[in-house]
Amino acid sequence: MKLTTGPGKLALLGMAGAMMTVAACSSGGPAGSTASGEMPAEITLLSTTDKTGTIAYVGGSQLEGIELAIKEINEQKFLGESTIKLDSRDTAGDAQTAASQVTQGIADPNVAAILGTVSGPQSVAVAPIAESSKMPVIFTQSGSAGVVIGDYTFRSTAPQETYFPKAIDHLKTLGAKRISVLYNAGQPTLAEIAENQLPAMQESEDLEILSSTSVQSTTQDFASTITKIVGEQPDAVVFLLVGAQNSTAMSQLRQAGFDGPAVGNPAAGAGNLAPAGPAGAGMFWATDFNYLQTAPSSVAFVEAYNAEYGKNPLNYAAEGYDAAWMIARAIKESGGASREDIKNGLDAVAAAGFDGAVGPVTFEGNDQRVDGVVVEWDGTSEGLLSE
């Protein structure tokens, strides 16, 4: 059964509810740790994300989605006379800072839930603190193990390995079987795909991995490794890299004379391939969201985001938007805004699923699942290959 919010465009956006961690604040008294069934006049949500640092483009985009959702929730009076207030903190890419901010939020009786961090190392540090304190938290991104660890930890981003096979499905339509892999071992999600998922797919997907080479997040020159890869004469390469590494690798790949396809990952998006220009053409990847996808709830979100910010949203914004709406849905479902009310409401929302900014969403326990889409860089922009 899908959760709905009523007719109209704003209702569709509301239905695009999502998941995230929030904090509740009451003008009439503190948010308790037991189910209260009470709706305070003001509900404060604590956001801990990267506003500065190397992944500020992720945290900043996520925060835009959160802020848009909260604006809609309040304008719609989705929670009646109660409004949501956002307390936004900057973790600056540091796990210790994130843990400290979450600890402070837990100690504040006005904080009912947390919209969590976007990087695996930060979220792994935060999750046990929140879980042991019975503080509901919704993470986005953070594909590492050790993030969704109990009743109070939720993730509003489907793990990349759950939709990565869509990219391999597209690769097979190109007739490619022999692949060489270059991956960032400093990113647990990418290492998991390279070291475990792809090797396990060799037999089931009729692939042959010619080589698999690891680099670190600080590596910015791949020329020698790419020369070796091109010498292996693969049908395609798989680049599981982050940020600017993608444009550098694609430029060096084309300079080395390889003109075949390349499989990437969502970190190739967000404009990270733009510096490669035409050299990046032919790289495609599976992602949980792209602004070109056609699910009605996704289209409604993109229109609202464009109207608010004058640009197209990244997947991080869609995830943040859905997370904040999921919290609002949980409050409405439980009829209260204490931490326990929100946890109980999140259980119900996850069990029902919803149509979100990222499209139709389901959950395995507290962990999100989506079908995903495949997009390709054509040298100047991203284009949708399949949904």
N, C-alpha and C positions, 0 to 999 in steps of 0.2 A: 504494500500500500504506500503511495507517495504522499508526502506531506504537502499541503497546499496552504495558501494564505488568502485566497479570495481572487476576484476578477481583476483584470486590468494589468497594465504593464508593470506598475510597481509591485503588484502582487506576484507577478512572475519573477521579478527580481528577489522578492522575499522568499519565494519558494526555492530560489537558487541558494537557499540557506546553506551554510557550510559548517565547518568545524573549526574551533580554535579555543584557546584558553582565555578566560576572562576573569576579572576581579569585580566584586560587587561592593558598592558603598552605599550605606543607608544614612539619610539625614535624620532618621528616627531611631537609629541604633545600629550596632555593628552586625556584620554578616556572621552568622554562627556556623558551626561545623556540623550541625544536625539539620534535618529537614524541617523547614519552618512554615512553608506555605504562605509566607509573607512577601509582599511586593514593596520594597522601599521606593521612595520618590526618585532616588538616583542610584544607579548601579555602576560602580567603577570597575573597569576592566584594565588589567595591567598588561601592557605589551612590552616584551623584551626582545629586541631585534637589532640587527646591524644597520645603524644609520651612517656609520663611518667605517673605514677599513676596506679590505680587499673585496668583500662580498656585500658592500653597501648597496650595489645595484639590485641584489636579491632582497635584502631587508627593506630598502626604500620602496621597492615595488610592492612588497607584501603589505607594508604599512599603508600605502595608498589604497589598496583593496580594503583593508580593515576600516579605514576612515570613511570610505564611501559607504560601506555597509552600515556603519553606525549612524551616519547621516540619514540614510534611508529608514533605518529602524525607528529613529526618533521622529522623523518627519511623518512617517506613516502612523505613529502612535501604535506601533505593533505590540508594545507592552503596556498599552493603556496609558495611564498617567505617569508611569515610570519611564525614565530616560536613562540611556547608557552614557557614561563618561569614560574617556580613555586616558589612562596614565601611561604615557609612552616613554620608555627608557632606551638608551643606546648601549648595547653590549660591546660595540667596537671590535667584534671578532674574538673576544676573549672569554674563554669558558669560565674562568674564575669570577670575572665581572658578572656574567650571566647568573652564576650560582648565587652570588651575593645579592643581586637584585631580586631573584626569586625568594631567597630567604627573607629579605626585607618585606616582600609582598605577603608572604605567609604570616609574618609577625604582625602585620597590619590587619586588625579585625574588620576593616572596611573592604578588604580585598576578597572577592568571592571566587575569582578564577583568573587564569593567566593565558594570554595569547603568546605562545612560546617562540623559542628561538628557531633559526632557519638552518643552522649548520649541525652536522652530526656530533662533533666533539662537544659543542656547547649543550646540545640537547641531552646527550648521554650524561653529562655532569648534572644537569638540572632535574632529569626525570626521577631519580631516587629521592631527591629532596622533596619534590612535590608529592610523590606517591606516599612516602612515609608520613607526610603531614596531612594527607587527605585533601590536597588542593587540586581541583580539576584544572588540567592544562591541555591545550591543543597546540601541537607543533605543526609547522609546515616544513616542506623539504625534509631534512634530517632523516635520510633513508637508512641510517645505521641501525644495527641491532642494539638493543639496550635503551631504546627510546620509548616504545610502547611496552610497558612492563607490568601493568596492573590495572585496577579499576578506574584510576583517576587520570591516566595518561592516554591521550588520543592523538592521532595523526591525521591531518587534513590534506595530506599529499599521498597519493598511491605510490608505494615503493617502485622505483624505476624498473627493477627486474620483472615486475608484474606486467608491464606493457612493452618492455624492450623487444620481446619476440615479434611484435608487429614490424619492426625495422628489418628483422631477419626474413620475415615473410615477403617484404618488398624486395629484399636482396635476391631472394630465390626467383622472383618474377623476371629478374635481369639475367638469370642463368649463371649467377656467380656461386661458386662452391668453395674455391680455394682462397682463404683469407689470411692476412697477416694483421696482428693486433698490436697497437701501441696504447698503453694505458697509464693513467696517473695513480700510482699505488698509494699516494697520500690521501686519497678520497675513498673511504671504505665502500661506498656504494659502487663506484666504478671498479674497484679492485674485486669486489664480489662477482660482478658480471664477467670480468676478464679471467679471473682465476677459477671460478666455479661454474657459472651459468653457461658461458660459451663452450667450455670443454664438454659439459654434459649434453650440449645440443649437437655435438658433432655427428653422433649416430642418428638421433631422431630427426635432425634437419638436413642430413647428408652434407655436412660441412667438413672441410679439412683445414685445420689451423696449422699454417706453415711455421709461424713463430709468434711468440707473445713476449713483448718487451715492456718492462716497467720503467717509469720515470717518476720524478717527484713534482710537487706543486711549484717548486722554484725553477724547474727546468724550462728553458725558453729557446733552446736550440736543439733541433732533432735531426740535423742534416746527416750525420753519420749513420744513425739508426734507419733513417728513411732510405738512404742509399742501399743499405743491406736489404730492406724490405722490397724495394723495387727489383733488386737482383733475384729475389725469390719468385718473381713473376706471378704474383697473386692475381686472382680475378677481381678482388676488391680489398680494401684496407678497412680496418675498424679503428677509429680514433676515439678513445674514451678519455678525453682531456677536459680541462676547465678553462673558462675565460679566454684570454688572448692566446693560450696555447693552440687553440683550434685554428685560428687564422695563420699562425706561424707554420703549423704542421701542414696545412693544405697548400700554402705557398711553396714550401720546400718540396712537397710531394710532386707538384706540377713542374717545378724547376728540375726535378730529378727525372722527368720524362714519363711519369705515370698519368694516364688520362682516364682511368677507370673510375668506378664509383667508390665512395667512401661512406661508411656508416659512422654517424656521430652520436651525440646524446644531447639532452636539453640544454646543457651548458654551452653548446655551440650557438644557441639562439641569443636573444637579448642584444642583438647587434654585434656579437663577438666575432662573427665571420666577416663583417663589413670591411675591415682592413685588408682582407685577402682579395676582395673584389671578385673579378671573373675567375681567379685561381681557386676560389672556394666553391665554384659551381660543381654540382655533382655530389655534394655531401648532403645526406638526408638523415633524419633521426625520428624516433618515436618520442612523443611527449604527452603529458596528461592534458595539455590545453594549448590551443593556438587561436588567436583572435579571428581566424578565418573559418573556424568550424561552425557547423550549421544547426546544432541542437538549439531549440527555441530558447531555453534558459541561458545558453551561452551568448546567443545573439542579443538578448535583452541586456545582459551584463555589459557586453562590448559597447552597446549604444549608450548606456548610462555612464560608463567609464569615459568614453569619448566626450560626452557632454560635460563631465566634471573636470577632466584634465587635458582635453584637446589632443589626445594621442591614443594609440592602440595599446591595450594592456598586455603585459607579459604574463606568463603562467603563474609567476609568484604573486601577482596582484589578484588573479582569480582564486588562488588557494587561500590568500588572506581574507578575501571577501567572503568566501564560503565558510571559513572558520568562524568569523564574527557572526554571520547569520546563524550558524549552527548553535552558537551560544544563546542567541536571542530565542531560537526555536526551543532550546532546552529549558529556558526560563519559563516560556509560555506553556510548554508541555507539563512541567511540574507544578506550575502555579506559585513558585517561590524563587527567591534569589539567594538563598544561603548556598554555601559550597556543596552541601549534600543535595540540596534541591537541584542544583545545576548538574551534578554528577548523575543523579537519577534521570534528569531530563535528557542528558547526552546519551545515556543508555537507550532510551526510547527512540531518539532521533536516529542513532546509528542502526538500530534494529529495523526501522522503517525504510531507511534510505531517503534520498531526495534528488530533485533535479537542481543542480548547482551551476555556478558559472563555468565549471569544467565539464558540464554535461551530467548525464545520469550517474549517480553515485551510490555505491553499496559499501558495506563494511564486512571485514572478517574480524570479529571481535571489535576492537577499538581502532582498527587500521583500515584506512580508505582503499577502495578499489574503483578504477575507472577503465573504460575500454581503451582510451588513448587514441591519438591520431598520428599520422606520419607527415612530416613537412620536409621540404627541400630548399636549399639555398641555390638560386639560379644565377648568382653573380652580382645581383643588385638587391634582391629582396627574398623573403621566404614565401613559398607557395605550398598549398595543401595538396598532398598526394593521395591520401586516403583517410577515411574516418572509420 
